Amino acid sequence: MESNILPFFLTFFLLITIIHAQESLGTYIVQLHPHGKTSTLFTSKHNWHLSFIQQTISSEDDPSSRLLYSYRSAMDGFAARLTESELKYLQNMPDVLSIKPDRLLQLQTTYSYKFLGLNPARENGWYQSGFGRGNIIGVLDTGVWPESPSFNDQGMPPIPKKWKGICQHGQAFNSSHCNRKLIGARFFTKGHLAVSPSKIPEYLSPRDSSGHGTHTSSTAGGAPVTMANVLGYASGVARGMAPGAHIAVYKVCWFNGCYNSDIMAAMDVAIRDGVDVLSLSLGGFPVPLFDDSIAIGSFRAMEHGISVICAAGNNGPTAMSVANEAPWIATIGASTLDRKFPALVRLANGKILYGESMYPFDRRTRAGEELEVVYLSNEDTESQFCLRGSLPREKVEGKMVVCDRGVNGRAEKGQVVKEAGGAAMILANTELNLDEDSVDVHLLPATLVGFDESVILKSYINSTAKPLARIQFGGTVIGRARAPQVARFSARGPSYTNPSILKPDVIAPGVNIIAAWPQNLGPTGLPEDSRRVNFSVMSGTSMSCPHVSGIAALIRSAHPAWSPAAVKSAIMTTAEVTDHAGRPILDEEKPASVFATGSGHVNPQRALNPGLVYDIRPQDYVTHLCSLGYTMSEVFSITHKNVSCHEMLKVNRGFSLNYPSFSVIFKDGMRRKMFSRRVTNVGGPNSIYSVEVMAPEGVKVIVKPKKLFFKKTNQSLSYRVWFLSRKRVKKIGDEMEFAQGYLTWLHSQKGSYRVRSPIAVTWKSK
């Protein structure tokens, strides 16, 4: 997370330099009318797209050299390099719907499957779903390390006949690297090279250079690997969520991030390749849906029956930071596991500070020795962050150095300390991080302590002539920590662009996740790290996303006829709102709000058999966009549906999207809101459900009918909910007030099914 900051500023500096050098070329994504009148004049979409550039450019450039990508599945249009004057000319051409500048997005295990209740027993969800067999998970990321044992195809079924993808040849990668597990691999560079034309310092192929894509791919669908561990930590059998599923990799992210033009090109191809699930562990800040390439591409994917799963982003705990908010996307936040890696700091004054680390200790290291502790906080060099060149050797040599979180990467700080002659490191969380505990496989004896512990530590250093401490490593400990909890970095709702839909949808494991790793990288990913491993640890909503991608593959394997909306509904309505001890899921020290958890924490076992589902047709999303006040052209740019919103809303008076959660907004003195919902019985015939409501504070909830009688499977029944506000909104200021509750449909047979929907209520003065 922190290490992404520096590349961003370097990229920004390069862009400024290029702009001042000449009338610059910029990369733009041009969206065309899918049934454009001029398209009939050309034999192919590619030639049609090229014609726009031929008519636009004034220089002697070859038009094909300006065309980066030609899109025809994720959207109709192309990505091209244009000057500002060419851009203005192109905007006025017939059949051009919109032109958007290319945007840079950022990337946001041995145990997590057990934590989620999956095991190979015959009565378990893995067996019921065939381990995800027959499904293809497309992963858009940094590529893959195909030699990893997680991509071994022993016991895998044949490649599905529907598959139309390829194993693209490139640097250190060819068709022999694909098999029945890793069935496809492609890479997309044109958007990246347009901005950074110098040599890419990594494999120009689907091969992974950073580890992120290998990690996420194996989390979603990695094969079983016995005796997996990270230098002795977290030993066990590593498995992806859908170990029987096939994986197709689309490398769209490079050393400085992921460009929208490359992402759109990958989605465009993946739709035609025949994937069943698209997993995108990347994103940025929330933007309107008509400006969001992932939202536009995923709408087309959803229309083709593909489930799209995206990371919510790592900008938490800030409110309204959740990204990838489109209602047809499953938006995934991050949670913790009950697995810890304790590494205590024992101060010479007798105090013990809790910390965590995956440094590979043994009796011969200096880790257990008592060392002098130093904390340098020079404002000029920012030595408190342990940046390169900021630590004078004479002050840190042979000592335990305290480094504050922030600016540079956590493991990089340890390398800086090591290069300066330091013997050990204590990473100190700041007020920004509090108790967030993302661990690393450090290059020297080191541990991470929380903010409260860091205050005690620095107070001890400041009050003692020669402060001393030792680090005591405790290995791997399972089952003692309260979990799951919401990860502090996990992005929060309410949705900035569409608060009428509660986001994120669910949370899933995303802290200290162990999964496959390239064998040319050390576990820290630093160039100085010469250690080699098959597995490493990472944290982020990037790790949560592929957990749910794998779970979606399991559900689709068990229920191949279900729509993407039904699959998402099953995941949402069966999610847990309590931790493994039966207590409310926490966010820091308080019960988590629905803006942090969405529907709750994923439960794959229950999601395979949800009882009822809330299904949504593609046309319903179009009506929903109209209800948000989107213009006809904005709706068209997202959905490629030419509709009159006025007529559509007249026909669908009081429309509410059949979403598995409720977001109720009272504003402008409004006191009453009504929602209609329709549920489909996917359980047995002759099922009776009764409603149970935990009303939000200050709101009366009325549900009609209170019981649903299903005579047969796949029968659908409707119900209505009225929310009546019992409190008045303050007329002054922009402050909002919130409350939350739940609406649950309980099956008559001893509650064998609990179909729960969260309720988020917001009062706004204007």
N, C-alpha and C positions, 0 to 999 in steps of 0.2 A: 504493500500500500504506500508506505512512505517513499520507497525507492522510485516511484513513478514521477515524483515531483521534479527531479532534476532533468530527466529527458524532456519533460514538457517545456521547461524554460529554454533548453537548448533548441528544441524545435521552433519555439516562438522567435528566438533570436535569428535562426536561419531564415525564417519567413520574412522577417523585417529586412534583413540584408538583401534578399532577392527582390523585394518590392522596390527598394530604393535604387537598385542597379539598372532597371529598365522598365518599360511598360510590361508588366509581368503577366505571365500566363498563370491562371488559376484553374483548379480542377472543379468542375461543376457537374451535378447530376441533373439531367434534363428529362423531365417526364412528359411523355407524349400521349395524345388521345389514342386509346387502344384500337379504335375503329376510325382512325384519321383518314380524311378524304384523300390525302396525298399518298397514303400507303399503297393504294391499289396500283400506283404507277410503277411499283418496284417488285422484283421477283423474290426478294428476301427482306426480312426485318433489318438485317445488317446493312444492306444497300440503301434502304429507306433512311436509316439513322445516319449513314455516311453523307447522304444528300444534304442534310441540314448543315453539316460542317462545310461541305463544298460551297454552299451558297453564302456562308457566313464569313469565312476567313478571307482577309484582304491580302495577306502575305503570299509568298510563293511556296509556303509549306505544303507538303503532301497532306491532304485531308486525313488519310488513314493514320498518319503519325500523331494526329491530335485526338483520334478516337481511342479511348482506353477500353471501354466495355460496351457491348451491345446487350441490353436486357430485354427478355421477352416472357419470362415466367413470373418472377417476383414483382415485376412491373414492366410497362412498356416505355422504353426510353434508352438513354445511353449516358455514359460518363465521358467527358471530353475536357481538353485543355483549351481555355479561351482567354482572350484579353477582355478588358472591361467594355471596350467599344464593340467587340464581337458579341459579347453577352447581351448588350442592349439591342443589337440588331436581331439576335436570335429570339429574344423575348416577344418580338412582334410578328414572328412567323406563324402561319397557320398550323394547327394541330399541337402547338406547344402549350402544355398545361401549366407547368411550373419549372423553375430552375433554382436549384439549391446549391450553395457552395459545399464542397466536400468537408466533412467534419472528422476530427480525430477523436476516437473513443479509446478508453483504457480497459485493460483486463481487470477486472474487479476480483479403499483404505482397509487396514487390518481389523478394524473393530466396529466402524459405524453401522455396518449391516446388522451386527448382533444387537447394538444399541437400539436399532429400529425394529427389532423383533423378528428378523429374518434368519432362518437356519435351514439346512438341507433336509429336515425331517419330512416324511411323506405328507403329514397333515398341514404343513406350513405353506405360506404364500408362494414361496419359490417353486414348490412342487406343483401347486395349483395352477401357476401361470406358466409352467414349462420353462422357468428361469429366463423368460423373455424371448424364447426361440422364435425365429421367423421375423423378428422386428429389426429394423435398421436404425441406429441412432447416428445422426449426422452431427458432428461436433465442429463448431467454428471457433478456432483458437490459434495457438502458435505452432500447430503441427503435431508430430508424433515421433517417438523413438520406437521403430517397429520391432527391434530385437528384444524389447522388454518382455519378460516372461508373462506379463499380464495380457499380451496380445498373441499368446500361443493358441493355435486353433485345434488342439487335441480334443476330440469329442464334440466338436462343433458340427452342426448340420450343414448341408450344402448351401451355397450362396443362393438366396431367393431368386426365382426366375424374373421377378419384376425389376431386379437391379440393373440399371443401365449406366452406372458410373465407371470410372477408370482408376487405374493406379498410375498417376502421372510421373513421368521420368523427370529427374532433376539431379542436382548435386548430391552425390552419395545416396541416391534413392532411385529404384527402378521397380518394374512390375513384380519382381521376385520377392519384394518386401511385403506384398499383400498376401493374404491367405483367407481362410474361411472365417476368421475372427475380424481381422482388419481388411475389409473387402474393397475399400476405396480410399484414395488419398489424392488431393489436389492442392495447388498453391496459387495465390493471387497477389501480384506485386505491383500492378500498374498504378493504382492510386498512391501507393507508398513511394514508388520510384519517381512519380511526377513531382513530388514535393522534396524528396531526398534522392536526387539522381546519382549521388556518389555510390561507390560499391557498398552493398549491404554486408555488414560484418557478421553474417551468419549463413546457414545453408540456404541456397537459392533452390529450394525444393520443399516437399512436404515434411522433411525431417525437422524435428524440434531442436532448437538451440537454447531455449530458456527453461524448459521443463514444465511450463504451465499447461500446455496442451496435452502432453503425455499424462500428467496428473489428472486432469479433468476427464479425459477419455477413459482412463482405467477406472475412475470412480463410477462413471455411468455404466460401463459394460465390460470391465476387466475380467479375464479368466481367473479361476482359482489358482493361487500360488502359495504353496506350503512354506513354512519356515520364513515368512517375510518379516523383515524388521529394518530398523534404521540404526545401524551401528550398535545393535544390542537392545534398543528400545522397542517397545510395542510389538513383541514377537507374536506371531499367529499366522492364520491363513488369510491372505488378502483376497478379496473378491469385490467385483463391481456390484452395483445394485441389480443389474440384469446380466448375470454372467453368461447366459445363453444367447444374448443378443449380438448382432453384428455391428461393427463400428465403421463409419466412414468419416474421414478427417478432411477438413477444409481449412488450410492454413491462410488466415487473413490478418494475423497480428505479427508485427515485426518489432525490432528493438525499441522503437519509439511509440508504439501503439497500433491502433487498428483504424483504417480509413473506411468511411461509409461506402465509398465507391467499390472497394474490395469486398466488403461485407455483402453488399447488394449483389455483386457478381457471384459470390459463393452461394447465397440463398437462391438466386436465379437458377444456377446449375443443380443445386441439391434437390429442388422441386422436381426437375426432370430426371434426376438420377434415381429417384424412387425411395427417398428416406421416409421413415414413419414418424420420427421424432427429430426435432432440431434443438440443439443445446447451445446456448450462447452465453458464455460466462464473461460478458463484456457489456459496456454501456458508458453513459456519461451522466449529464444532468438532465432533469426532465424538460422536454420540449413539447410543443403542441403536436398532436398526432400527425397532422398534415405536413409537418417538417421533420418527422421522425422516420428515417429510412428503414429501421428495423420494424417499426409498426406497420409501414406500408408493405414491406416484403413478407412479413409474417401473416398479414391478412390474406395474401394470395396463397401462402403455404397452408393456412387454415382451410381455405376453400378447397384445396386439394386433399384435405383430410389429414394434414400433418399437425401433430402437437408441437407447439413452440414453447420452450421453457427458457426463461431468461433470469439472470442475476438481478436482484433489486438494487445493487450498488453498495459501495462501502463508505457512504457519506454520512452515516449515522454518528451520533444519535440526533442529528439535526432534524427537526420536523419538516415535512414536505420535501424530503431529499430523495424519495424513492424514484427510480428510473424504470424504463421499460413498462410503462403503465397501461398500455393498450388492453382492453378487456378480453381480447382473444389470445393474449399471452398469459402464461402462468408465470407470475412474478415471485421470485423466491428470496426470502431473507435468510439470515444465518443464526444458528443456535450452537450451543456448546454440547460436548459429551461429558460423561462422568469419568473420563480417563484423564489422569493428571500425571505430570512429570516433575515431582517436587525436587527443588534444589534450594535448601534453606541457607540463609545467611546468619551465621552465629557471630554476634558482636562480642568483643572482649569484655563488655560490661554485663554480659549475661543475657541480653535480649536476643530473641530469635525472630528473624523476619522471614515470612513465607515468600518463596519465589519458585519459578519453574524454568526448566532447561532440559534440552536433549543433548548436552555436551557428553561425548562418550568417555566417561570417567573410568579410571582403574586405580589401583593402589599406588602405582608408580608415578602418577601425575602429581602436580603441586596443588591440585584442587583442594585437598584437605588441609593444606598448610595454612597457618595463620599468617596473614600478610597485612602490611600497612595499607590503609584505604585513603585514596585521594579523590577529591572532586574539584576540578578546575573550571572556573566560570568566568573566563576572560571575554568581555563583551566584544572586543575587537576581532578576536579569532573565533568566537562562539565555541570555545573548547568544551563547554558543557555538553555539546552534541557529539563530541569526538569526531569532528570532520577531518578529512585528510589534511595533514600539515598543521593541525591545531594543537597537538600535544607535544610539549618539549620533553625530549628523552630524559633530561636530568631530573624532571619532576615525576615521571611515571615509571621509570625502569624498575622492574622487580616488584611493582606494587599492584594492588587491586584498584582499578580505575572505575569510578562511577560515571556513567554516560546517560544523559537525558534522552528519552525518545524524541524523534522528530527530525526533519530535514533529510537525513540520509537513512539507508536501510539498517535494520537492527543488527544483522550479522556483519554488515560492512563496518559498523562501529567496533566490533570485536577485532576485525582485521587491522583497523587503524591503531587500536591499543596494542596489538601484537607487534606491528611494525615499529611502534615507538618504544618497544621494550617492556611494555606492561606484562604482568604475569597472569592477571585475571580481570574480569569485568563484571560490574553489576549494572544491568540496564534498569533505569528508573522511569517508571511511568509518570507522566505529568497530569495536570488537571484535565487535559484533553482525553487521556487514555483511561484514567482512574484504575479499575481492576482488570482491564482487558489483558488477557494472558496468552497471546500468540507466541508460541515457543519456536526456538531455532536450534539447529545442530551446530553450535558455535565452533569456531576455530581455536578457541582457547577456553579454559575454565570460565564459565559465565552463567549468570542467572538473571531472570527478569522479575522485578518486584513491583507491586502495585503502588499507587500514588500515596496512600496512607503510610505504607512501609518506607517509601522514599523520603517522606517528611521526617520520620523517626531517624532514618539513616543519616540524612544531612544534618539534623540537629546534633546527633552523636559526633559527627565529623567536626562540626564547628565548635563543640564544647570540650574537645579532647585534644591534648597536645600531640599524641601519636595514636590515632584511632587504628584498631586492628580488627580483622574479621577473617572468617574462613567460610568456604562454601561446602555444604554437605549435600551430595547428590543422593536422591532416593529411588532412582529407577522409574518403573511404570507402576502406577497405582490405579486400580479400577474400582468403581462402585462407592467411593466415599464422598464424592462431591455431589451437591444438589444439581440435578440436570434433568431435562435441558433447561437452559436459560437463554435469553436473547443476547447475542453478541453485541457488544457496545458499538462496533463499527457498522452494523447492519443498518441499511437505510430505512427511514421511517416514513409513514404516511402522515397526514392524508395526502392523496395524490394532488400534485400542484396543478396539473392541467385538466384533471377530470375527477374532482372530489366526490362525484356521485357514485363512483366505484371504489370500494375499499381495497387499498393496496398497502403492503404486499399481500399476496394471496395466502401463502403459508410460509413457515420457516422450516429449515432442515439443517443437519449438521454442517458447520462451516468453520469451526475453530480447531486447529491442530489436527487436520485430516491427513492421514498417511496414505499415499497412493504411489503409482509407478513414477519412475524418474529416469531421465536419460543417463546412459552409462559413460558419457563423456563429460559429465558435470559433477562437481562435488555437491553434497546435500544442501549447501548454502546457496549454490548457483553463482558464487563469486569466482572470478578467474584464478584467484590465488589458492582456491580450495582444491587440493590434489587428491582428496579422498574420493572413492568411487562406491556408489550404492545402486541398488535396483529400486529403492523406495525412498521417499523423503516426505517432509511435513510442510503443509501450507495452510494458510487461513484466509478467509474471505467469502463473500457471497458467491465468488467464482467456484468455490468448493461445494456450496449448498446446491447450486443450480444442477450439476450433473447427478447428484443424488436423486433429485426429483425427475430428471430426464430418464434415469434408469427405472424408476418406479412407474413412470408413464409407459415405458416399454413393457413392463410386467403386466400392467392393466390391459394394454392393447393386445397382448398375447392371449390373455384370458378372455377378452371381450373384443374380438377383431372388428365387429360391426359398429362399435361405439364411435361417436364423433369426438373431435378434440375437446369440445365443451363438456361432454359427458365424462371423459377421462379426467378433466380438471375438476369437475364437480365432485367426483368420487374422492379425489385427493383432498379437497377442501372440507367436505361435510363430515369426513371421518377423522379429521385432524384432532389432536389432543390439546386441551387447554390446561392440563395439569402435568406436573413433572412425574418422574418415575416413583416418587413417594406419595403421589396423590395430592400434592399441594399445588397452588397456582404457580404457573411458570413465572419466573422473576425476570425483571429488567433492572439491572443493578440490584438494589435492595428492595424494590417495590414490585408488586404484581404488575405484570406486563400489560400494556394497553393493546387493543386490537390494531392500532396503528403501527405497532411493532411486530405483532405476531400474525396479523391477518386472521385467518380461520383457526390457526394454531400450528402445532408441530406435527409433521407428517407421520402417519401410521400406515405403512404399506400393506400390512396384513389386513386391516379393516378396509382399506381403499379398494382391495380386490373384490369386496362383496359389500357395497355401500347400502343396499336396500332400495334407495331412491336416488335419482339423479336429476339435476336441473339442466336440461338440454337447451342449446341456443342454435338457431339457424343463422347462416351468414347474413340473410336479409334482416334479421333482428338487429344485428350490429349497425346496419345502415340506418334503421329507424332510430336507434340509440344516438348515433352521431347527429342526426337531425334534431333530436330532443335537446342536445347540448347547445344548440344554436349555431352549429357549423353552417357555413354557406354551402350552396349547391356545388361550387367549384372545389371547395375544401373536402367535402364528402366524396366527390368524384376522384380527387387526387389520392385519397386513401384507399377507396374501395373499387374504383373503376366502374361504379354504378351511377348511371345518369338518372337521377330522381328529382322530383319536386318535393322538397321537405314540407312545404305548406300542405300539399295534397296528402303526403304520407302521414303527417301528424293529425290531419283532419280525420283520416280513416282510422288512426290508432290513438284515439283520445285517451289521455291518462296513461300513456305507454310507460312501462318500466321494464328494463332489460331483465331477462330471467336469470339473473346472476345468483350464485349460491350464497351471497352475503348481502347485507343491507347497509347502505350509507344514507342516512336521513339528514337533510340539511334544512333547518328552520331559519329563514331570513325575512327581513322586511315585515316583521310582525306576524308572519305565518304561524299558525298554531296547529295545523292538521295536514298530514300527508298520507296518501294511500298508495300501496304497492300491490301489484298482482304477481303471482308466481305460479308456475306449472311444474309439477314433479312427475317423473315417469318411474313406474315400479319395475325395478330390475331384479327383484327378489322373487319369491314364490307367489302363486295365485292365492286368492282369498286372504289377502293381507289387510290388516287394519292398523292405521297409525293415528295416534293422538298427539295433539300439540302441547308443548310445555314451553312457557315463556319466562325468562328472567329479564324483566323490564328494566331498561336503563333508568337511572335516577332522574326524576322530573318528567317522565314520559309514561303515559298510559298506552298499552298495546292491546289492540283487539284483533283477533284472528277469526275469520269465517271461511269455511266451516272449521270446527274444532277437531273433527275426525275425518279421515280419508279412508274410504272403503275400496280396495282394489280387487276386482274379481279375477283378473288375469295378469300375467306377466306382460310387460311393455305397454300396459295401459297408462294413460296420462290423466291426471286430475289437477284442477286449479284451486287456488285459495287466495284470499285477499288479506292484507294486513293494514290496519289503520294505526298510525302513530300520532298521539295527541299530546302536545306540549303543555305541561303544567307550570312552566316558568316563563316569565317575560324576558325578552332580550333587552340588554342595556342599549340605549339609543346612542350613547357617546362612545367614540373610539372605534378601533378596528379589531379589538380583542375578540377571540372566539372562545366559546365554552364547549366542553365535550362530555359525553356520557356513553356508556356502552352496556350491552346486554347480549342475550342469545335467544334464538328461536329454534326449538328442537322438535322434530317429529319422531315419536317413540313407537316402535312396533309393539303390538299387543302381547306378543309371546315373550314375556319376561324381559322386554327391552333388548331383544337380540339385535335390533338395528337402532342406532341413535344417529339421526340425520340432522346435524347441528349447523346453524348459520349464525355468524356473529352479526351484531347490530352496532353500528357506530352512529352516534347522534352529534350533530354540530349545530350550535346556535351562532348565527352571525348577525351583527347589527346592520350590515348593508351588503 
